[in-house]
Every structure is written in structure tokens, then in C-alpha cells.
Amino acid sequence: MLVIREAQLKAFEDRALDDYIKELAQHCREFAPALCKTLSDKQLHRALHQGIDRAESHGFTLRGPTRFYIEMMSPFGIRFDTDP
């Protein structure tokens, strides 16, 4: 019987998140090139991590709605959901 330990599962989840961040970063470079030119790769990845976390806090856990949330961050800012 194959047993997957918690640490192994975490490693798979981390890898999947890293791959998704890279995919979103590429999308953002195409979707909002002027904004992305002002950010380093590290800054962009950090902003995407924060965006994914904020999207999850609103119940967006699927790729499509999360990507839409990230797209809304581009013109309106990272805290657009709470900024009056």
C-alpha cells in the first residue's frame, strides 16, 4: 500500500502553487504590461501570493475566479476589495 505523508502532500501543494504563480505572472505581464514593468519578479510573485490569499478569504478558490480577482487588482490596487 502506498502511503503519502503530510510533508509529501505539502511539497506537492507548494509546487502546484509555485507553478500557478508563474502562470499568473506570465498572464499579468500580458494583461498589464505597464504595471508589471515597474515590479521585479520577486515583487510580482509576492503581490500574486497576497492576491491569492485575499481571493481565498472571499471564497475564491478555483482558478478562474482567482485569476479574475488578480486581474481586478491591476487597475484598482491590491486592497481594492476593502478600499472605499
Contacts in CASP RR format, 6 or more apart in sequence:
PFRMAT RR
TARGET T0000
AUTHOR 0000-0000-0000
METHOD contacts of the structure
MODEL  1
MLVIREAQLKAFEDRALDDYIKELAQHCREFAPALCKTLSDKQLHRALHQ
GIDRAESHGFTLRGPTRFYIEMMSPFGIRFDTDP
17 52 0 8 1.000
20 52 0 8 1.000
20 63 0 8 1.000
21 45 0 8 1.000
21 48 0 8 1.000
21 49 0 8 1.000
21 52 0 8 1.000
24 48 0 8 1.000
24 52 0 8 1.000
24 67 0 8 1.000
24 70 0 8 1.000
25 41 0 8 1.000
25 44 0 8 1.000
25 45 0 8 1.000
25 48 0 8 1.000
27 67 0 8 1.000
27 70 0 8 1.000
28 35 0 8 1.000
28 36 0 8 1.000
28 44 0 8 1.000
28 48 0 8 1.000
28 70 0 8 1.000
28 74 0 8 1.000
29 36 0 8 1.000
31 71 0 8 1.000
31 74 0 8 1.000
32 74 0 8 1.000
32 75 0 8 1.000
35 74 0 8 1.000
36 44 0 8 1.000
39 47 0 8 1.000
47 73 0 8 1.000
47 78 0 8 1.000
48 70 0 8 1.000
50 78 0 8 1.000
51 69 0 8 1.000
51 70 0 8 1.000
51 73 0 8 1.000
51 78 0 8 1.000
52 66 0 8 1.000
52 70 0 8 1.000
54 69 0 8 1.000
54 78 0 8 1.000
54 79 0 8 1.000
54 81 0 8 1.000
55 61 0 8 1.000
55 65 0 8 1.000
55 66 0 8 1.000
55 69 0 8 1.000
55 70 0 8 1.000
56 66 0 8 1.000
58 69 0 8 1.000
58 81 0 8 1.000
60 66 0 8 1.000
60 68 0 8 1.000
60 69 0 8 1.000
72 80 0 8 1.000
73 80 0 8 1.000
76 83 0 8 1.000
77 83 0 8 1.000
END
